[in-house]
């Protein structure tokens, strides 16, 4: 009977000692790393270089993502223009309502902002007064989608929005894509 409890005590003692040794090793390494970071100028330079490399890589990735997004915006606008838009007033109204509803649903969903902006773009293309619709979009469409819509408008020169006061703060303006 006495051999069974001592065996479990030994196992728990071994586990506790192992955990204590690992924790002590981690604390010791943290102290060593901190001491080296504070006192070794070459180590500090190396850390700064690595930090700059990571920041530069992140910036390059962001630029690549922006370029890819701009390319995708151009592609979806070209595809939409190739598909064409209805000319009949009844079809145009139904198309406008359909695209607007799809755009609102996708904007609320937030899964694909380019697709949501494309729906708003298609609705804008068939709307008789684009300036009025853009002022409504300014108030109702989320900013990231509104920015994509502005890029789409900048890509498509057939939408006439001049003279609408789009330069006012808080309103949509077409960014320079070049």
TIKOLBA-429787 format. One line per field, with one value per residue (C-alpha): residue number from 0; residue in one letter; z negated, y, x negated. Coordinates in steps of 0.05 Angstrom, whole numbers, always signed. Layout:
BEGIN
resi <- c(NUM|...) .
resn <- c(A|...) .
pz <- c(Z|...) .
py <- c(Y|...) .
px <- c(X|...) .
***
This chain:
BEGIN
resi <- c(0|1|2|3|4|5|6|7|8|9|10|11|12|13|14|15|16|17|18|19|20|21|22|23|24|25|26|27|28|29|30|31|32|33|34|35|36|37|38|39|40|41|42|43|44|45|46|47|48|49|50|51|52|53|54|55|56|57|58|59|60|61|62|63|64|65|66|67|68|69|70|71|72|73|74|75|76|77|78|79|80|81|82|83|84|85|86|87|88|89|90|91|92|93|94|95|96|97|98|99|100|101|102|103|104|105|106|107|108|109|110|111|112|113|114|115|116|117|118|119|120|121|122|123|124|125|126|127|128|129|130|131|132|133|134|135|136|137|138|139|140|141|142|143|144|145|146|147|148|149|150|151|152|153|154|155|156|157|158|159|160|161|162|163|164|165|166|167|168|169|170|171|172|173|174|175|176|177) .
resn <- c(X|X|X|X|X|X|X|X|X|X|X|X|X|X|X|X|X|X|X|X|X|X|X|X|X|X|X|X|X|X|X|X|X|X|X|X|X|X|X|X|X|X|X|X|X|X|X|X|X|X|X|X|X|X|X|X|X|X|X|X|X|X|X|X|X|X|X|X|X|X|X|X|X|X|X|X|X|X|X|X|X|X|X|X|X|X|X|X|X|X|X|X|X|X|X|X|X|X|X|X|X|X|X|X|X|X|X|X|X|X|X|X|X|X|X|X|X|X|X|X|X|X|X|X|X|X|X|X|X|X|X|X|X|X|X|X|X|X|X|X|X|X|X|X|X|X|X|X|X|X|X|X|X|X|X|X|X|X|X|X|X|X|X|X|X|X|X|X|X|X|X|X|X|X|X|X|X|X) .
pz <- c(+0|-15|+53|+93|+61|+64|+138|+153|+110|+149|+215|+192|+165|+231|+269|+222|+227|+303|+307|+259|+299|+364|+333|+304|+372|+407|+355|+360|+436|+430|+382|+428|+489|+453|+428|+497|+529|+480|+481|+549|+603|+660|+634|+632|+704|+726|+693|+726|+794|+787|+766|+826|+872|+845|+852|+924|+942|+912|+952|+1016|+1003|+991|+1057|+1094|+1064|+1085|+1155|+1160|+1134|+1185|+1240|+1216|+1215|+1287|+1307|+1275|+1304|+1373|+1365|+1343|+1402|+1450|+1423|+1438|+1403|+1418|+1461|+1451|+1394|+1359|+1364|+1341|+1279|+1262|+1275|+1231|+1173|+1180|+1180|+1123|+1080|+1096|+1079|+1013|+995|+1012|+975|+912|+921|+931|+963|+1031|+1032|+1106|+1125|+1082|+1114|+1182|+1168|+1147|+1209|+1255|+1221|+1231|+1305|+1319|+1272|+1310|+1261|+1237|+1194|+1152|+1143|+1123|+1069|+1043|+1045|+1005|+948|+950|+978|+932|+945|+970|+1022|+1039|+1052|+1099|+1134|+1143|+1175|+1222|+1242|+1255|+1300|+1340|+1375|+1401|+1335|+1333|+1262|+1274|+1240|+1181|+1126|+1114|+1086|+1021|+958|+943|+1014|+1065|+1114|+1167|+1148|+1196|+1218|+1254) .
py <- c(+0|+49|+39|+64|+133|+146|+129|+182|+232|+220|+229|+294|+318|+303|+341|+401|+402|+399|+455|+497|+484|+504|+567|+585|+575|+620|+675|+668|+675|+736|+769|+752|+778|+843|+852|+840|+887|+942|+935|+907|+962|+912|+871|+933|+950|+880|+885|+953|+925|+867|+914|+958|+898|+875|+944|+950|+882|+900|+965|+928|+878|+935|+969|+903|+894|+965|+953|+887|+921|+977|+925|+886|+951|+965|+894|+894|+962|+939|+875|+914|+962|+903|+870|+934|+967|+965|+1021|+1010|+1055|+998|+951|+1007|+1020|+945|+939|+1000|+973|+904|+929|+978|+923|+876|+930|+946|+872|+863|+927|+902|+834|+865|+801|+830|+906|+909|+870|+916|+978|+947|+940|+1013|+1031|+994|+1029|+1096|+1081|+1075|+1130|+1193|+1243|+1213|+1274|+1266|+1191|+1204|+1253|+1199|+1148|+1198|+1193|+1119|+1077|+1056|+1094|+1036|+1018|+1091|+1097|+1037|+1068|+1132|+1091|+1059|+1127|+1151|+1091|+1103|+1170|+1161|+1181|+1256|+1283|+1351|+1413|+1373|+1403|+1338|+1375|+1391|+1357|+1290|+1279|+1229|+1248|+1207|+1192|+1194|+1122|+1134) .
px <- c(+0|-55|-88|-28|-21|-96|-96|-42|-79|-141|-104|-72|-139|-173|-118|-122|-198|-195|-144|-186|-249|-216|-187|-255|-287|-236|-245|-321|-318|-273|-322|-381|-345|-326|-397|-426|-376|-395|-470|-492|-490|-499|-440|-397|-417|-399|-331|-319|-340|-292|-236|-249|-250|-183|-153|-179|-152|-84|-84|-101|-45|+3|-18|-9|+60|+79|+54|+91|+155|+149|+139|+200|+241|+222|+239|+308|+325|+304|+345|+406|+400|+392|+455|+492|+551|+625|+654|+729|+755|+791|+732|+686|+728|+730|+655|+641|+683|+653|+580|+594|+625|+567|+517|+551|+551|+478|+459|+494|+460|+390|+365|+346|+341|+322|+384|+427|+395|+407|+482|+485|+445|+493|+552|+517|+505|+580|+604|+625|+593|+527|+509|+571|+559|+487|+509|+556|+499|+456|+506|+524|+467|+409|+344|+301|+354|+364|+288|+291|+351|+310|+254|+305|+332|+261|+249|+313|+312|+383|+415|+423|+421|+390|+419|+445|+403|+367|+307|+343|+317|+349|+374|+351|+297|+264|+191|+134|+119|+54) .
***
